Amino acid sequence: MEYKKICKECGIKCNKKNKDFLFNIPIKCKIEGLFFLKRENIKQKIRKQKEECLLLKIKLIKTTNTKQKDKINNKINKINKEIDKFSDYGSKDW
């Protein structure tokens, strides 16, 4: 179920699942606090993924088995793709 409601203050249809809307909220929007928490949750997930990526890179350096290296590289690439989804919003600096 998708949440859509016209905000009384700003008159825009609010959409919680749309990441563009989460990062570009009108200034007078009454539910700004809720969206702030959602943005912070997304940032926290991205930070955890970056930590995991760093640990995998360390593991990659220490690993000598080529099959293991391929698996680790695939995981790193998958994490980087997930981080790149939010690159328009500054995920590289979080």
PyMOL Python script that loads the backbone (N, CA, C, O; Angstrom):
from pymol import cmd

cmd.read_pdbstr("""\
ATOM      1  N   MET A   1       0.840  -1.178   0.000  1.00  0.00           N
ATOM      2  CA  MET A   1       0.000   0.000   0.000  1.00  0.00           C
ATOM      3  C   MET A   1       0.889   1.247   0.000  1.00  0.00           C
ATOM      4  O   MET A   1       1.767   1.395   0.850  1.00  0.00           O
ATOM      5  N   GLU A   2       0.658   2.103  -0.924  1.00  0.00           N
ATOM      6  CA  GLU A   2       1.465   3.307  -1.042  1.00  0.00           C
ATOM      7  C   GLU A   2       0.756   4.469  -0.354  1.00  0.00           C
ATOM      8  O   GLU A   2      -0.437   4.698  -0.552  1.00  0.00           O
ATOM      9  N   TYR A   3       1.508   5.183   0.447  1.00  0.00           N
ATOM     10  CA  TYR A   3       0.956   6.299   1.220  1.00  0.00           C
ATOM     11  C   TYR A   3       1.012   7.567   0.384  1.00  0.00           C
ATOM     12  O   TYR A   3       2.094   8.032   0.025  1.00  0.00           O
ATOM     13  N   LYS A   4      -0.136   8.118   0.077  1.00  0.00           N
ATOM     14  CA  LYS A   4      -0.185   9.391  -0.635  1.00  0.00           C
ATOM     15  C   LYS A   4      -1.213  10.273   0.047  1.00  0.00           C
ATOM     16  O   LYS A   4      -2.350   9.858   0.271  1.00  0.00           O
ATOM     17  N   LYS A   5      -0.818  11.464   0.367  1.00  0.00           N
ATOM     18  CA  LYS A   5      -1.720  12.395   1.016  1.00  0.00           C
ATOM     19  C   LYS A   5      -1.310  13.805   0.600  1.00  0.00           C
ATOM     20  O   LYS A   5      -0.123  14.117   0.501  1.00  0.00           O
ATOM     21  N   ILE A   6      -2.296  14.637   0.362  1.00  0.00           N
ATOM     22  CA  ILE A   6      -1.974  16.020   0.034  1.00  0.00           C
ATOM     23  C   ILE A   6      -1.779  16.767   1.340  1.00  0.00           C
ATOM     24  O   ILE A   6      -2.677  16.826   2.179  1.00  0.00           O
ATOM     25  N   CYS A   7      -0.604  17.331   1.496  1.00  0.00           N
ATOM     26  CA  CYS A   7      -0.261  18.058   2.716  1.00  0.00           C
ATOM     27  C   CYS A   7      -1.066  19.357   2.779  1.00  0.00           C
ATOM     28  O   CYS A   7      -1.186  20.070   1.782  1.00  0.00           O
ATOM     29  N   LYS A   8      -1.609  19.654   3.940  1.00  0.00           N
ATOM     30  CA  LYS A   8      -2.423  20.867   4.113  1.00  0.00           C
ATOM     31  C   LYS A   8      -1.577  22.131   4.012  1.00  0.00           C
ATOM     32  O   LYS A   8      -2.058  23.172   3.566  1.00  0.00           O
ATOM     33  N   GLU A   9      -0.322  22.037   4.427  1.00  0.00           N
ATOM     34  CA  GLU A   9       0.538  23.227   4.453  1.00  0.00           C
ATOM     35  C   GLU A   9       1.135  23.535   3.078  1.00  0.00           C
ATOM     36  O   GLU A   9       1.076  24.670   2.605  1.00  0.00           O
ATOM     37  N   CYS A  10       1.713  22.504   2.444  1.00  0.00           N
ATOM     38  CA  CYS A  10       2.420  22.776   1.186  1.00  0.00           C
ATOM     39  C   CYS A  10       1.617  22.388  -0.057  1.00  0.00           C
ATOM     40  O   CYS A  10       1.958  22.820  -1.158  1.00  0.00           O
ATOM     41  N   GLY A  11       0.540  21.569   0.091  1.00  0.00           N
ATOM     42  CA  GLY A  11      -0.318  21.220  -1.031  1.00  0.00           C
ATOM     43  C   GLY A  11       0.286  20.231  -2.007  1.00  0.00           C
ATOM     44  O   GLY A  11      -0.196  20.101  -3.132  1.00  0.00           O
ATOM     45  N   ILE A  12       1.330  19.534  -1.597  1.00  0.00           N
ATOM     46  CA  ILE A  12       2.001  18.565  -2.461  1.00  0.00           C
ATOM     47  C   ILE A  12       1.626  17.161  -2.014  1.00  0.00           C
ATOM     48  O   ILE A  12       1.414  16.915  -0.826  1.00  0.00           O
ATOM     49  N   LYS A  13       1.544  16.242  -2.967  1.00  0.00           N
ATOM     50  CA  LYS A  13       1.283  14.860  -2.601  1.00  0.00           C
ATOM     51  C   LYS A  13       2.529  14.272  -1.956  1.00  0.00           C
ATOM     52  O   LYS A  13       3.599  14.234  -2.564  1.00  0.00           O
ATOM     53  N   CYS A  14       2.380  13.817  -0.727  1.00  0.00           N
ATOM     54  CA  CYS A  14       3.494  13.243   0.012  1.00  0.00           C
ATOM     55  C   CYS A  14       3.604  11.761  -0.340  1.00  0.00           C
ATOM     56  O   CYS A  14       2.593  11.061  -0.405  1.00  0.00           O
ATOM     57  N   ASN A  15       4.804  11.289  -0.562  1.00  0.00           N
ATOM     58  CA  ASN A  15       5.028   9.899  -0.913  1.00  0.00           C
ATOM     59  C   ASN A  15       6.242   9.405  -0.147  1.00  0.00           C
ATOM     60  O   ASN A  15       7.372   9.767  -0.476  1.00  0.00           O
ATOM     61  N   LYS A  16       6.024   8.576   0.878  1.00  0.00           N
ATOM     62  CA  LYS A  16       7.107   8.114   1.740  1.00  0.00           C
ATOM     63  C   LYS A  16       8.098   7.209   1.012  1.00  0.00           C
ATOM     64  O   LYS A  16       9.279   7.191   1.361  1.00  0.00           O
ATOM     65  N   LYS A  17       7.646   6.462   0.013  1.00  0.00           N
ATOM     66  CA  LYS A  17       8.507   5.471  -0.626  1.00  0.00           C
ATOM     67  C   LYS A  17       9.373   6.061  -1.733  1.00  0.00           C
ATOM     68  O   LYS A  17      10.308   5.407  -2.195  1.00  0.00           O
ATOM     69  N   ASN A  18       9.084   7.265  -2.157  1.00  0.00           N
ATOM     70  CA  ASN A  18       9.837   7.898  -3.228  1.00  0.00           C
ATOM     71  C   ASN A  18      11.075   8.571  -2.642  1.00  0.00           C
ATOM     72  O   ASN A  18      10.962   9.540  -1.892  1.00  0.00           O
ATOM     73  N   LYS A  19      12.261   8.054  -2.987  1.00  0.00           N
ATOM     74  CA  LYS A  19      13.484   8.593  -2.391  1.00  0.00           C
ATOM     75  C   LYS A  19      13.749  10.034  -2.825  1.00  0.00           C
ATOM     76  O   LYS A  19      14.375  10.792  -2.084  1.00  0.00           O
ATOM     77  N   ASP A  20      13.278  10.428  -4.029  1.00  0.00           N
ATOM     78  CA  ASP A  20      13.445  11.820  -4.445  1.00  0.00           C
ATOM     79  C   ASP A  20      12.668  12.751  -3.524  1.00  0.00           C
ATOM     80  O   ASP A  20      13.142  13.833  -3.179  1.00  0.00           O
ATOM     81  N   PHE A  21      11.476  12.325  -3.131  1.00  0.00           N
ATOM     82  CA  PHE A  21      10.663  13.160  -2.252  1.00  0.00           C
ATOM     83  C   PHE A  21      11.266  13.233  -0.858  1.00  0.00           C
ATOM     84  O   PHE A  21      11.199  14.276  -0.208  1.00  0.00           O
ATOM     85  N   LEU A  22      11.860  12.123  -0.386  1.00  0.00           N
ATOM     86  CA  LEU A  22      12.449  12.107   0.958  1.00  0.00           C
ATOM     87  C   LEU A  22      13.576  13.126   1.107  1.00  0.00           C
ATOM     88  O   LEU A  22      13.779  13.679   2.188  1.00  0.00           O
ATOM     89  N   PHE A  23      14.303  13.368   0.029  1.00  0.00           N
ATOM     90  CA  PHE A  23      15.454  14.251   0.110  1.00  0.00           C
ATOM     91  C   PHE A  23      15.164  15.668  -0.391  1.00  0.00           C
ATOM     92  O   PHE A  23      16.031  16.538  -0.313  1.00  0.00           O
ATOM     93  N   ASN A  24      13.960  15.908  -0.901  1.00  0.00           N
ATOM     94  CA  ASN A  24      13.595  17.232  -1.404  1.00  0.00           C
ATOM     95  C   ASN A  24      12.224  17.628  -0.872  1.00  0.00           C
ATOM     96  O   ASN A  24      11.269  17.752  -1.639  1.00  0.00           O
ATOM     97  N   ILE A  25      12.126  17.824   0.424  1.00  0.00           N
ATOM     98  CA  ILE A  25      10.863  18.142   1.068  1.00  0.00           C
ATOM     99  C   ILE A  25      10.645  19.652   1.056  1.00  0.00           C
ATOM    100  O   ILE A  25      11.580  20.414   1.301  1.00  0.00           O
ATOM    101  N   PRO A  26       9.423  20.088   0.773  1.00  0.00           N
ATOM    102  CA  PRO A  26       9.137  21.532   0.864  1.00  0.00           C
ATOM    103  C   PRO A  26       9.404  22.042   2.277  1.00  0.00           C
ATOM    104  O   PRO A  26       9.251  21.297   3.245  1.00  0.00           O
ATOM    105  N   ILE A  27       9.793  23.280   2.397  1.00  0.00           N
ATOM    106  CA  ILE A  27      10.213  23.861   3.676  1.00  0.00           C
ATOM    107  C   ILE A  27       9.101  23.846   4.720  1.00  0.00           C
ATOM    108  O   ILE A  27       9.377  23.555   5.884  1.00  0.00           O
ATOM    109  N   LYS A  28       7.860  24.145   4.353  1.00  0.00           N
ATOM    110  CA  LYS A  28       6.783  24.257   5.322  1.00  0.00           C
ATOM    111  C   LYS A  28       6.029  22.943   5.558  1.00  0.00           C
ATOM    112  O   LYS A  28       4.951  22.960   6.152  1.00  0.00           O
ATOM    113  N   CYS A  29       6.562  21.824   5.113  1.00  0.00           N
ATOM    114  CA  CYS A  29       5.861  20.545   5.243  1.00  0.00           C
ATOM    115  C   CYS A  29       5.753  20.163   6.724  1.00  0.00           C
ATOM    116  O   CYS A  29       6.744  20.207   7.453  1.00  0.00           O
ATOM    117  N   LYS A  30       4.563  19.795   7.157  1.00  0.00           N
ATOM    118  CA  LYS A  30       4.316  19.476   8.571  1.00  0.00           C
ATOM    119  C   LYS A  30       4.911  18.135   8.996  1.00  0.00           C
ATOM    120  O   LYS A  30       5.196  17.934  10.177  1.00  0.00           O
ATOM    121  N   ILE A  31       5.101  17.222   8.057  1.00  0.00           N
ATOM    122  CA  ILE A  31       5.626  15.905   8.432  1.00  0.00           C
ATOM    123  C   ILE A  31       7.118  15.792   8.121  1.00  0.00           C
ATOM    124  O   ILE A  31       7.628  14.713   7.821  1.00  0.00           O
ATOM    125  N   GLU A  32       7.788  16.911   8.201  1.00  0.00           N
ATOM    126  CA  GLU A  32       9.223  16.950   7.916  1.00  0.00           C
ATOM    127  C   GLU A  32      10.015  16.075   8.892  1.00  0.00           C
ATOM    128  O   GLU A  32      11.013  15.466   8.507  1.00  0.00           O
ATOM    129  N   GLY A  33       9.578  16.010  10.144  1.00  0.00           N
ATOM    130  CA  GLY A  33      10.277  15.205  11.140  1.00  0.00           C
ATOM    131  C   GLY A  33      10.285  13.726  10.794  1.00  0.00           C
ATOM    132  O   GLY A  33      11.294  13.043  10.974  1.00  0.00           O
ATOM    133  N   LEU A  34       9.165  13.237  10.299  1.00  0.00           N
ATOM    134  CA  LEU A  34       9.075  11.836   9.888  1.00  0.00           C
ATOM    135  C   LEU A  34      10.032  11.550   8.738  1.00  0.00           C
ATOM    136  O   LEU A  34      10.734  10.538   8.733  1.00  0.00           O
ATOM    137  N   PHE A  35      10.050  12.454   7.766  1.00  0.00           N
ATOM    138  CA  PHE A  35      10.946  12.269   6.631  1.00  0.00           C
ATOM    139  C   PHE A  35      12.409  12.406   7.043  1.00  0.00           C
ATOM    140  O   PHE A  35      13.276  11.740   6.476  1.00  0.00           O
ATOM    141  N   PHE A  36      12.690  13.260   8.019  1.00  0.00           N
ATOM    142  CA  PHE A  36      14.051  13.386   8.538  1.00  0.00           C
ATOM    143  C   PHE A  36      14.518  12.041   9.107  1.00  0.00           C
ATOM    144  O   PHE A  36      15.640  11.608   8.842  1.00  0.00           O
ATOM    145  N   LEU A  37      13.661  11.387   9.883  1.00  0.00           N
ATOM    146  CA  LEU A  37      14.013  10.079  10.444  1.00  0.00           C
ATOM    147  C   LEU A  37      14.228   9.048   9.350  1.00  0.00           C
ATOM    148  O   LEU A  37      15.152   8.240   9.437  1.00  0.00           O
ATOM    149  N   LYS A  38      13.396   9.063   8.330  1.00  0.00           N
ATOM    150  CA  LYS A  38      13.562   8.121   7.220  1.00  0.00           C
ATOM    151  C   LYS A  38      14.881   8.360   6.493  1.00  0.00           C
ATOM    152  O   LYS A  38      15.575   7.410   6.132  1.00  0.00           O
ATOM    153  N   ARG A  39      15.232   9.643   6.275  1.00  0.00           N
ATOM    154  CA  ARG A  39      16.517   9.954   5.631  1.00  0.00           C
ATOM    155  C   ARG A  39      17.680   9.458   6.476  1.00  0.00           C
ATOM    156  O   ARG A  39      18.638   8.890   5.952  1.00  0.00           O
ATOM    157  N   GLU A  40      17.596   9.674   7.791  1.00  0.00           N
ATOM    158  CA  GLU A  40      18.672   9.237   8.681  1.00  0.00           C
ATOM    159  C   GLU A  40      18.794   7.715   8.696  1.00  0.00           C
ATOM    160  O   GLU A  40      19.905   7.190   8.781  1.00  0.00           O
ATOM    161  N   ASN A  41      17.672   6.998   8.616  1.00  0.00           N
ATOM    162  CA  ASN A  41      17.725   5.535   8.544  1.00  0.00           C
ATOM    163  C   ASN A  41      18.419   5.076   7.271  1.00  0.00           C
ATOM    164  O   ASN A  41      19.207   4.130   7.292  1.00  0.00           O
ATOM    165  N   ILE A  42      18.127   5.743   6.170  1.00  0.00           N
ATOM    166  CA  ILE A  42      18.785   5.404   4.904  1.00  0.00           C
ATOM    167  C   ILE A  42      20.281   5.673   5.011  1.00  0.00           C
ATOM    168  O   ILE A  42      21.095   4.858   4.576  1.00  0.00           O
ATOM    169  N   LYS A  43      20.640   6.809   5.584  1.00  0.00           N
ATOM    170  CA  LYS A  43      22.065   7.144   5.740  1.00  0.00           C
ATOM    171  C   LYS A  43      22.776   6.119   6.618  1.00  0.00           C
ATOM    172  O   LYS A  43      23.913   5.740   6.338  1.00  0.00           O
ATOM    173  N   GLN A  44      22.112   5.674   7.673  1.00  0.00           N
ATOM    174  CA  GLN A  44      22.705   4.682   8.565  1.00  0.00           C
ATOM    175  C   GLN A  44      22.946   3.365   7.826  1.00  0.00           C
ATOM    176  O   GLN A  44      23.989   2.738   8.010  1.00  0.00           O
ATOM    177  N   LYS A  45      22.000   2.944   6.999  1.00  0.00           N
ATOM    178  CA  LYS A  45      22.166   1.713   6.225  1.00  0.00           C
ATOM    179  C   LYS A  45      23.341   1.836   5.262  1.00  0.00           C
ATOM    180  O   LYS A  45      24.119   0.896   5.100  1.00  0.00           O
ATOM    181  N   ILE A  46      23.466   2.999   4.625  1.00  0.00           N
ATOM    182  CA  ILE A  46      24.567   3.213   3.690  1.00  0.00           C
ATOM    183  C   ILE A  46      25.902   3.183   4.433  1.00  0.00           C
ATOM    184  O   ILE A  46      26.871   2.606   3.938  1.00  0.00           O
ATOM    185  N   ARG A  47      25.963   3.797   5.615  1.00  0.00           N
ATOM    186  CA  ARG A  47      27.210   3.777   6.409  1.00  0.00           C
ATOM    187  C   ARG A  47      27.593   2.351   6.781  1.00  0.00           C
ATOM    188  O   ARG A  47      28.767   1.989   6.702  1.00  0.00           O
ATOM    189  N   LYS A  48      26.622   1.537   7.186  1.00  0.00           N
ATOM    190  CA  LYS A  48      26.907   0.141   7.533  1.00  0.00           C
ATOM    191  C   LYS A  48      27.408  -0.627   6.314  1.00  0.00           C
ATOM    192  O   LYS A  48      28.308  -1.460   6.422  1.00  0.00           O
ATOM    193  N   GLN A  49      26.820  -0.341   5.155  1.00  0.00           N
ATOM    194  CA  GLN A  49      27.276  -1.001   3.937  1.00  0.00           C
ATOM    195  C   GLN A  49      28.703  -0.591   3.590  1.00  0.00           C
ATOM    196  O   GLN A  49      29.488  -1.413   3.116  1.00  0.00           O
ATOM    197  N   LYS A  50      29.040   0.666   3.822  1.00  0.00           N
ATOM    198  CA  LYS A  50      30.408   1.125   3.572  1.00  0.00           C
ATOM    199  C   LYS A  50      31.397   0.435   4.507  1.00  0.00           C
ATOM    200  O   LYS A  50      32.492   0.059   4.089  1.00  0.00           O
ATOM    201  N   GLU A  51      31.008   0.268   5.780  1.00  0.00           N
ATOM    202  CA  GLU A  51      31.868  -0.449   6.728  1.00  0.00           C
ATOM    203  C   GLU A  51      32.079  -1.882   6.268  1.00  0.00           C
ATOM    204  O   GLU A  51      33.202  -2.388   6.285  1.00  0.00           O
ATOM    205  N   GLU A  52      31.004  -2.531   5.860  1.00  0.00           N
ATOM    206  CA  GLU A  52      31.101  -3.912   5.386  1.00  0.00           C
ATOM    207  C   GLU A  52      32.002  -3.995   4.160  1.00  0.00           C
ATOM    208  O   GLU A  52      32.780  -4.939   4.017  1.00  0.00           O
ATOM    209  N   CYS A  53      31.897  -3.012   3.282  1.00  0.00           N
ATOM    210  CA  CYS A  53      32.721  -2.967   2.082  1.00  0.00           C
ATOM    211  C   CYS A  53      34.200  -2.851   2.442  1.00  0.00           C
ATOM    212  O   CYS A  53      35.040  -3.516   1.836  1.00  0.00           O
ATOM    213  N   LEU A  54      34.519  -2.014   3.420  1.00  0.00           N
ATOM    214  CA  LEU A  54      35.912  -1.875   3.854  1.00  0.00           C
ATOM    215  C   LEU A  54      36.453  -3.182   4.442  1.00  0.00           C
ATOM    216  O   LEU A  54      37.590  -3.570   4.177  1.00  0.00           O
ATOM    217  N   LEU A  55      35.623  -3.850   5.241  1.00  0.00           N
ATOM    218  CA  LEU A  55      36.044  -5.129   5.816  1.00  0.00           C
ATOM    219  C   LEU A  55      36.257  -6.179   4.731  1.00  0.00           C
ATOM    220  O   LEU A  55      37.181  -6.989   4.810  1.00  0.00           O
ATOM    221  N   LEU A  56      35.397  -6.158   3.720  1.00  0.00           N
ATOM    222  CA  LEU A  56      35.556  -7.105   2.606  1.00  0.00           C
ATOM    223  C   LEU A  56      36.822  -6.809   1.804  1.00  0.00           C
ATOM    224  O   LEU A  56      37.477  -7.731   1.320  1.00  0.00           O
ATOM    225  N   LYS A  57      37.169  -5.530   1.659  1.00  0.00           N
ATOM    226  CA  LYS A  57      38.393  -5.175   0.943  1.00  0.00           C
ATOM    227  C   LYS A  57      39.630  -5.664   1.693  1.00  0.00           C
ATOM    228  O   LYS A  57      40.599  -6.113   1.081  1.00  0.00           O
ATOM    229  N   ILE A  58      39.589  -5.573   3.012  1.00  0.00           N
ATOM    230  CA  ILE A  58      40.698  -6.086   3.826  1.00  0.00           C
ATOM    231  C   ILE A  58      40.789  -7.601   3.675  1.00  0.00           C
ATOM    232  O   ILE A  58      41.875  -8.162   3.532  1.00  0.00           O
ATOM    233  N   LYS A  59      39.637  -8.246   3.708  1.00  0.00           N
ATOM    234  CA  LYS A  59      39.587  -9.700   3.552  1.00  0.00           C
ATOM    235  C   LYS A  59      40.086 -10.105   2.165  1.00  0.00           C
ATOM    236  O   LYS A  59      40.736 -11.139   2.011  1.00  0.00           O
ATOM    237  N   LEU A  60      39.781  -9.292   1.164  1.00  0.00           N
ATOM    238  CA  LEU A  60      40.212  -9.559  -0.206  1.00  0.00           C
ATOM    239  C   LEU A  60      41.731  -9.535  -0.316  1.00  0.00           C
ATOM    240  O   LEU A  60      42.322 -10.350  -1.024  1.00  0.00           O
ATOM    241  N   ILE A  61      42.357  -8.603   0.382  1.00  0.00           N
ATOM    242  CA  ILE A  61      43.811  -8.490   0.343  1.00  0.00           C
ATOM    243  C   ILE A  61      44.469  -9.723   0.982  1.00  0.00           C
ATOM    244  O   ILE A  61      45.496 -10.204   0.505  1.00  0.00           O
ATOM    245  N   LYS A  62      43.866 -10.223   2.062  1.00  0.00           N
ATOM    246  CA  LYS A  62      44.439 -11.349   2.787  1.00  0.00           C
ATOM    247  C   LYS A  62      44.154 -12.702   2.144  1.00  0.00           C
ATOM    248  O   LYS A  62      44.842 -13.678   2.441  1.00  0.00           O
ATOM    249  N   THR A  63      43.156 -12.777   1.274  1.00  0.00           N
ATOM    250  CA  THR A  63      42.747 -14.043   0.670  1.00  0.00           C
ATOM    251  C   THR A  63      43.633 -14.380  -0.522  1.00  0.00           C
ATOM    252  O   THR A  63      43.989 -13.513  -1.320  1.00  0.00           O
ATOM    253  N   THR A  64      43.981 -15.659  -0.622  1.00  0.00           N
ATOM    254  CA  THR A  64      44.788 -16.111  -1.753  1.00  0.00           C
ATOM    255  C   THR A  64      43.988 -16.961  -2.737  1.00  0.00           C
ATOM    256  O   THR A  64      44.375 -17.092  -3.898  1.00  0.00           O
ATOM    257  N   ASN A  65      42.889 -17.534  -2.286  1.00  0.00           N
ATOM    258  CA  ASN A  65      42.050 -18.382  -3.127  1.00  0.00           C
ATOM    259  C   ASN A  65      41.296 -17.521  -4.147  1.00  0.00           C
ATOM    260  O   ASN A  65      40.646 -16.543  -3.777  1.00  0.00           O
ATOM    261  N   THR A  66      41.386 -17.890  -5.439  1.00  0.00           N
ATOM    262  CA  THR A  66      40.762 -17.072  -6.489  1.00  0.00           C
ATOM    263  C   THR A  66      39.236 -17.140  -6.446  1.00  0.00           C
ATOM    264  O   THR A  66      38.569 -16.152  -6.755  1.00  0.00           O
ATOM    265  N   LYS A  67      38.678 -18.281  -6.071  1.00  0.00           N
ATOM    266  CA  LYS A  67      37.217 -18.385  -5.973  1.00  0.00           C
ATOM    267  C   LYS A  67      36.695 -17.494  -4.860  1.00  0.00           C
ATOM    268  O   LYS A  67      35.667 -16.834  -5.015  1.00  0.00           O
ATOM    269  N   GLN A  68      37.394 -17.475  -3.752  1.00  0.00           N
ATOM    270  CA  GLN A  68      37.022 -16.603  -2.643  1.00  0.00           C
ATOM    271  C   GLN A  68      37.115 -15.130  -3.056  1.00  0.00           C
ATOM    272  O   GLN A  68      36.253 -14.319  -2.716  1.00  0.00           O
ATOM    273  N   LYS A  69      38.174 -14.806  -3.792  1.00  0.00           N
ATOM    274  CA  LYS A  69      38.350 -13.427  -4.245  1.00  0.00           C
ATOM    275  C   LYS A  69      37.205 -13.000  -5.158  1.00  0.00           C
ATOM    276  O   LYS A  69      36.719 -11.872  -5.069  1.00  0.00           O
ATOM    277  N   ASP A  70      36.776 -13.913  -6.039  1.00  0.00           N
ATOM    278  CA  ASP A  70      35.663 -13.598  -6.929  1.00  0.00           C
ATOM    279  C   ASP A  70      34.372 -13.348  -6.148  1.00  0.00           C
ATOM    280  O   ASP A  70      33.625 -12.418  -6.454  1.00  0.00           O
ATOM    281  N   LYS A  71      34.116 -14.178  -5.144  1.00  0.00           N
ATOM    282  CA  LYS A  71      32.923 -14.006  -4.317  1.00  0.00           C
ATOM    283  C   LYS A  71      32.961 -12.671  -3.569  1.00  0.00           C
ATOM    284  O   LYS A  71      31.959 -11.961  -3.489  1.00  0.00           O
ATOM    285  N   ILE A  72      34.123 -12.348  -3.029  1.00  0.00           N
ATOM    286  CA  ILE A  72      34.279 -11.098  -2.295  1.00  0.00           C
ATOM    287  C   ILE A  72      34.105  -9.904  -3.235  1.00  0.00           C
ATOM    288  O   ILE A  72      33.453  -8.921  -2.883  1.00  0.00           O
ATOM    289  N   ASN A  73      34.690  -9.993  -4.430  1.00  0.00           N
ATOM    290  CA  ASN A  73      34.540  -8.908  -5.409  1.00  0.00           C
ATOM    291  C   ASN A  73      33.085  -8.712  -5.801  1.00  0.00           C
ATOM    292  O   ASN A  73      32.635  -7.578  -5.966  1.00  0.00           O
ATOM    293  N   ASN A  74      32.344  -9.809  -5.952  1.00  0.00           N
ATOM    294  CA  ASN A  74      30.919  -9.709  -6.284  1.00  0.00           C
ATOM    295  C   ASN A  74      30.146  -9.011  -5.166  1.00  0.00           C
ATOM    296  O   ASN A  74      29.276  -8.182  -5.435  1.00  0.00           O
ATOM    297  N   LYS A  75      30.463  -9.345  -3.914  1.00  0.00           N
ATOM    298  CA  LYS A  75      29.799  -8.696  -2.784  1.00  0.00           C
ATOM    299  C   LYS A  75      30.122  -7.209  -2.747  1.00  0.00           C
ATOM    300  O   LYS A  75      29.240  -6.384  -2.505  1.00  0.00           O
ATOM    301  N   ILE A  76      31.387  -6.866  -2.987  1.00  0.00           N
ATOM    302  CA  ILE A  76      31.803  -5.464  -2.996  1.00  0.00           C
ATOM    303  C   ILE A  76      31.077  -4.696  -4.098  1.00  0.00           C
ATOM    304  O   ILE A  76      30.609  -3.579  -3.880  1.00  0.00           O
ATOM    305  N   ASN A  77      30.987  -5.299  -5.278  1.00  0.00           N
ATOM    306  CA  ASN A  77      30.295  -4.641  -6.391  1.00  0.00           C
ATOM    307  C   ASN A  77      28.809  -4.439  -6.082  1.00  0.00           C
ATOM    308  O   ASN A  77      28.237  -3.400  -6.410  1.00  0.00           O
ATOM    309  N   LYS A  78      28.197  -5.432  -5.453  1.00  0.00           N
ATOM    310  CA  LYS A  78      26.787  -5.332  -5.092  1.00  0.00           C
ATOM    311  C   LYS A  78      26.566  -4.188  -4.095  1.00  0.00           C
ATOM    312  O   LYS A  78      25.611  -3.421  -4.222  1.00  0.00           O
ATOM    313  N   ILE A  79      27.445  -4.084  -3.117  1.00  0.00           N
ATOM    314  CA  ILE A  79      27.343  -3.003  -2.124  1.00  0.00           C
ATOM    315  C   ILE A  79      27.537  -1.645  -2.792  1.00  0.00           C
ATOM    316  O   ILE A  79      26.809  -0.697  -2.498  1.00  0.00           O
ATOM    317  N   ASN A  80      28.508  -1.552  -3.681  1.00  0.00           N
ATOM    318  CA  ASN A  80      28.767  -0.278  -4.368  1.00  0.00           C
ATOM    319  C   ASN A  80      27.583   0.155  -5.234  1.00  0.00           C
ATOM    320  O   ASN A  80      27.296   1.348  -5.338  1.00  0.00           O
ATOM    321  N   LYS A  81      26.898  -0.804  -5.854  1.00  0.00           N
ATOM    322  CA  LYS A  81      25.712  -0.469  -6.646  1.00  0.00           C
ATOM    323  C   LYS A  81      24.610   0.095  -5.748  1.00  0.00           C
ATOM    324  O   LYS A  81      23.917   1.042  -6.120  1.00  0.00           O
ATOM    325  N   GLU A  82      24.456  -0.498  -4.564  1.00  0.00           N
ATOM    326  CA  GLU A  82      23.449  -0.029  -3.618  1.00  0.00           C
ATOM    327  C   GLU A  82      23.773   1.385  -3.142  1.00  0.00           C
ATOM    328  O   GLU A  82      22.875   2.216  -3.004  1.00  0.00           O
ATOM    329  N   ILE A  83      25.044   1.659  -2.893  1.00  0.00           N
ATOM    330  CA  ILE A  83      25.467   2.995  -2.463  1.00  0.00           C
ATOM    331  C   ILE A  83      25.273   4.006  -3.590  1.00  0.00           C
ATOM    332  O   ILE A  83      24.888   5.149  -3.342  1.00  0.00           O
ATOM    333  N   ASP A  84      25.540   3.587  -4.825  1.00  0.00           N
ATOM    334  CA  ASP A  84      25.412   4.490  -5.972  1.00  0.00           C
ATOM    335  C   ASP A  84      23.968   4.918  -6.238  1.00  0.00           C
ATOM    336  O   ASP A  84      23.740   5.946  -6.875  1.00  0.00           O
ATOM    337  N   LYS A  85      22.997   4.148  -5.762  1.00  0.00           N
ATOM    338  CA  LYS A  85      21.595   4.527  -5.939  1.00  0.00           C
ATOM    339  C   LYS A  85      21.301   5.869  -5.270  1.00  0.00           C
ATOM    340  O   LYS A  85      20.412   6.603  -5.702  1.00  0.00           O
ATOM    341  N   PHE A  86      22.044   6.181  -4.225  1.00  0.00           N
ATOM    342  CA  PHE A  86      21.818   7.410  -3.473  1.00  0.00           C
ATOM    343  C   PHE A  86      22.941   8.431  -3.688  1.00  0.00           C
ATOM    344  O   PHE A  86      23.092   9.367  -2.903  1.00  0.00           O
ATOM    345  N   SER A  87      23.718   8.248  -4.741  1.00  0.00           N
ATOM    346  CA  SER A  87      24.842   9.160  -4.978  1.00  0.00           C
ATOM    347  C   SER A  87      24.376  10.577  -5.314  1.00  0.00           C
ATOM    348  O   SER A  87      25.095  11.542  -5.055  1.00  0.00           O
ATOM    349  N   ASP A  88      23.183  10.706  -5.886  1.00  0.00           N
ATOM    350  CA  ASP A  88      22.658  12.043  -6.181  1.00  0.00           C
ATOM    351  C   ASP A  88      22.389  12.838  -4.908  1.00  0.00           C
ATOM    352  O   ASP A  88      22.313  14.066  -4.942  1.00  0.00           O
ATOM    353  N   TYR A  89      22.246  12.146  -3.799  1.00  0.00           N
ATOM    354  CA  TYR A  89      21.923  12.789  -2.526  1.00  0.00           C
ATOM    355  C   TYR A  89      23.119  12.870  -1.592  1.00  0.00           C
ATOM    356  O   TYR A  89      22.972  13.244  -0.429  1.00  0.00           O
ATOM    357  N   GLY A  90      24.309  12.520  -2.092  1.00  0.00           N
ATOM    358  CA  GLY A  90      25.517  12.683  -1.296  1.00  0.00           C
ATOM    359  C   GLY A  90      25.964  11.430  -0.561  1.00  0.00           C
ATOM    360  O   GLY A  90      26.672  11.536   0.441  1.00  0.00           O
ATOM    361  N   SER A  91      25.573  10.242  -1.025  1.00  0.00           N
ATOM    362  CA  SER A  91      25.919   9.013  -0.303  1.00  0.00           C
ATOM    363  C   SER A  91      27.422   8.746  -0.266  1.00  0.00           C
ATOM    364  O   SER A  91      27.890   7.984   0.579  1.00  0.00           O
ATOM    365  N   LYS A  92      28.172   9.351  -1.155  1.00  0.00           N
ATOM    366  CA  LYS A  92      29.631   9.166  -1.153  1.00  0.00           C
ATOM    367  C   LYS A  92      30.270   9.796   0.086  1.00  0.00           C
ATOM    368  O   LYS A  92      31.349   9.378   0.509  1.00  0.00           O
ATOM    369  N   ASP A  93      29.612  10.794   0.666  1.00  0.00           N
ATOM    370  CA  ASP A  93      30.170  11.518   1.802  1.00  0.00           C
ATOM    371  C   ASP A  93      29.575  11.117   3.145  1.00  0.00           C
ATOM    372  O   ASP A  93      29.976  11.653   4.178  1.00  0.00           O
ATOM    373  N   TRP A  94      28.627  10.188   3.151  1.00  0.00           N
ATOM    374  CA  TRP A  94      27.984   9.821   4.415  1.00  0.00           C
ATOM    375  C   TRP A  94      28.898   8.973   5.188  1.00  0.00           C
ATOM    376  O   TRP A  94      28.559   8.546   6.292  1.00  0.00           O
TER     377      TRP A  94
END
""", "prot")
cmd.dss("prot")
cmd.show_as("cartoon", "prot")
cmd.util.cbc("prot")
cmd.orient("prot")
